[in-house]
Amino acid sequence: MKPSMSKAETRPMELVWPAKAYLPSYVSALNRGWARDETRPESGSEERAAIKANADRFLASLVDREAKGGRIVMPDGSKVRRLPGYKCWMWDGEFCGSIDLRWQPGTDALPLYCLGHIGYNVVPWKQRKGYATRALGAMLTLAAGEGLSRVEITTSPDNFASQKVIAANGGVLIETFITLPSQGSLTKFRYRIDL
């Protein structure tokens, strides 16, 4: 007999493709102040406006394997070429966060303006549950399926939680570097994970 779950309990976290069924919970996270792009807090209000204008178009923009979408806005407001990629949502019965994969066709290398193959962001009220670690593990499988033999992930020197997530998935610190001026000239750690 399967044990019953109380209303306070949630089901295990899984990655899902962005879809209308999950959109109300995603919007709720935006309304609570979460923003997928931590470097641009205004991105949350931009996404709410895009969803309101055309939810189907917004959802379609999150899976762009051919890089057909518009240019990417950098933290300084400049725009750069979009890479092929997609976003998945972390889901445990409600929206938990976002994880994305991007790549440059034909190579494991990335352009200088792209800080890593994978980025993730868990909503504050779902942190410390192991969701980012599990999401990254699942995304590594998807990255291998896209033909990548390794991925690079960057994080801040003071983001110990992210460093633990990367290390738990086999990440090896390969360098400390300064981001481009268009990215704020910030100190970052770069990790590599062989697939």
C-alpha positions as CSV (number, residue, x, y, z in Angstrom):
1,M,0.0,0.0,0.0
2,K,1.3,3.4,-1.0
3,P,1.7,5.9,1.9
4,S,-0.5,8.9,1.6
5,M,1.1,12.4,1.4
6,S,0.0,15.3,3.5
7,K,-0.8,18.6,1.7
8,A,2.5,20.0,3.0
9,E,4.5,17.3,1.4
10,T,5.5,17.5,-2.3
11,R,6.4,14.9,-4.8
12,P,10.1,14.4,-5.9
13,M,11.6,17.1,-8.1
14,E,11.8,16.5,-11.8
15,L,12.7,18.5,-14.8
16,V,9.8,19.4,-17.1
17,W,9.7,21.2,-20.4
18,P,8.1,24.6,-20.0
19,A,4.3,24.2,-20.8
20,K,1.0,26.0,-20.1
21,A,0.1,23.6,-17.4
22,Y,3.1,24.8,-15.3
23,L,2.8,28.5,-16.3
24,P,0.6,29.7,-13.4
25,S,3.1,28.5,-10.9
26,Y,6.0,30.1,-12.9
27,V,4.1,33.4,-12.9
28,S,3.5,33.0,-9.2
29,A,7.3,32.7,-8.6
30,L,7.8,35.9,-10.7
31,N,5.2,37.7,-8.7
32,R,7.1,36.7,-5.5
33,G,10.2,38.5,-6.8
34,W,12.1,35.6,-8.3
35,A,13.9,36.3,-11.6
36,R,15.5,33.7,-13.8
37,D,18.3,36.1,-14.7
38,E,19.8,37.2,-11.3
39,T,22.1,39.7,-13.1
40,R,19.0,41.5,-14.4
41,P,16.3,41.7,-11.7
42,E,14.1,43.6,-14.2
43,S,13.9,40.4,-16.3
44,G,11.1,39.1,-14.0
45,S,8.8,42.0,-15.0
46,E,9.9,41.6,-18.6
47,E,8.9,38.0,-18.5
48,R,5.5,38.7,-16.9
49,A,4.8,41.2,-19.7
50,A,5.8,38.7,-22.4
51,I,3.6,36.0,-20.9
52,K,0.7,38.4,-20.7
53,A,1.2,39.5,-24.3
54,N,1.5,36.0,-25.7
55,A,2.0,33.0,-23.4
56,D,2.5,30.5,-26.3
57,R,5.2,32.6,-27.8
58,F,6.9,33.0,-24.4
59,L,6.9,29.2,-23.9
60,A,8.2,28.6,-27.4
61,S,11.1,31.0,-26.8
62,L,12.4,28.8,-24.0
63,V,13.3,25.9,-26.3
64,D,15.4,27.3,-29.1
65,R,17.7,24.6,-30.5
66,E,18.3,26.6,-33.7
67,A,19.0,30.0,-32.0
68,K,16.1,31.7,-33.9
69,G,15.3,34.0,-31.0
70,G,16.5,37.6,-30.7
71,R,19.8,38.7,-29.4
72,I,20.7,38.2,-25.7
73,V,20.8,41.3,-23.5
74,M,24.0,41.5,-21.3
75,P,24.1,43.0,-17.8
76,D,25.4,46.3,-19.3
77,G,22.5,46.4,-21.8
78,S,24.6,45.4,-24.8
79,K,23.3,42.6,-27.1
80,V,25.1,39.5,-28.3
81,R,24.3,36.6,-30.6
82,R,22.0,33.9,-29.2
83,L,23.3,30.4,-28.9
84,P,21.2,27.2,-29.5
85,G,19.7,26.1,-26.2
86,Y,16.8,25.4,-24.0
87,K,15.4,25.8,-20.5
88,C,13.8,23.2,-18.3
89,W,11.8,23.9,-15.2
90,M,12.3,22.2,-11.9
91,W,8.9,20.9,-10.7
92,D,7.8,19.1,-7.5
93,G,4.1,19.9,-7.8
94,E,4.9,23.6,-8.2
95,F,7.6,25.6,-9.9
96,C,11.0,25.3,-8.1
97,G,13.5,26.9,-10.5
98,S,15.0,26.9,-13.9
99,I,18.0,25.3,-15.5
100,D,19.2,25.9,-19.0
101,L,21.7,24.5,-21.5
102,R,23.4,26.4,-24.3
103,W,26.0,25.3,-26.8
104,Q,27.9,26.3,-29.9
105,P,27.3,23.9,-32.8
106,G,30.3,21.7,-33.7
107,T,32.4,22.5,-30.6
108,D,32.4,22.2,-26.9
109,A,33.9,25.7,-26.7
110,L,31.8,28.8,-26.0
111,P,32.1,32.4,-27.1
112,L,33.7,34.7,-24.5
113,Y,30.4,36.4,-23.7
114,C,28.9,33.1,-22.6
115,L,29.9,32.2,-19.0
116,G,29.0,28.5,-19.2
117,H,27.0,25.8,-20.9
118,I,24.6,25.4,-18.0
119,G,23.0,27.9,-15.6
120,Y,20.5,27.3,-12.9
121,N,18.5,29.2,-10.4
122,V,16.3,27.7,-7.6
123,V,13.5,29.9,-6.1
124,P,14.5,30.9,-2.5
125,W,11.7,29.0,-0.8
126,K,12.8,25.7,-2.4
127,Q,16.6,26.0,-1.8
128,R,18.5,23.5,0.4
129,K,16.5,20.5,-0.8
130,G,19.0,19.2,-3.2
131,Y,17.0,20.3,-6.2
132,A,19.9,22.1,-8.0
133,T,22.1,19.0,-7.6
134,R,19.5,16.7,-9.1
135,A,18.6,19.2,-11.8
136,L,22.2,19.6,-12.9
137,G,22.7,15.8,-13.0
138,A,19.6,15.5,-15.2
139,M,20.8,18.3,-17.5
140,L,24.2,16.7,-17.9
141,T,22.5,13.7,-19.4
142,L,20.7,16.1,-21.8
143,A,24.0,17.8,-22.7
144,A,25.6,14.5,-23.6
145,G,22.6,13.8,-25.8
146,E,23.3,17.1,-27.6
147,G,26.8,15.8,-28.5
148,L,28.8,17.7,-25.9
149,S,31.8,15.8,-24.4
150,R,32.2,18.3,-21.6
151,V,30.5,21.4,-20.1
152,E,31.7,24.4,-18.3
153,I,29.8,26.1,-15.5
154,T,30.8,29.3,-13.7
155,T,29.9,30.6,-10.3
156,S,30.9,33.3,-7.9
157,P,33.7,32.6,-5.3
158,D,31.3,33.3,-2.5
159,N,28.5,31.1,-3.9
160,F,29.4,28.0,-1.8
161,A,26.0,26.3,-2.4
162,S,26.6,26.4,-6.2
163,Q,30.1,25.2,-5.8
164,K,28.8,22.2,-3.8
165,V,26.2,21.5,-6.5
166,I,28.9,21.5,-9.3
167,A,31.3,19.4,-7.3
168,A,28.6,16.8,-6.4
169,N,28.2,16.4,-10.2
170,G,31.9,15.8,-10.9
171,G,32.9,19.4,-11.5
172,V,36.6,20.3,-11.3
173,L,37.7,23.9,-10.7
174,I,39.9,24.9,-13.7
175,E,40.3,28.6,-13.2
176,T,39.5,31.9,-11.5
177,F,38.8,34.7,-14.0
178,I,37.4,38.2,-14.5
179,T,34.3,38.5,-16.7
180,L,34.1,40.9,-19.6
181,P,33.2,44.5,-18.8
182,S,29.8,43.9,-20.5
183,Q,29.3,41.2,-17.8
184,G,30.3,43.5,-14.9
185,S,34.1,42.6,-14.6
186,L,33.3,40.2,-11.8
187,T,35.5,37.5,-10.4
188,K,34.2,34.0,-11.2
189,F,35.2,30.4,-10.8
190,R,35.1,28.2,-13.9
191,Y,34.4,24.5,-13.5
192,R,34.5,21.7,-16.1
193,I,32.5,18.5,-16.1
194,D,33.5,15.7,-18.5
195,L,30.5,13.8,-19.8
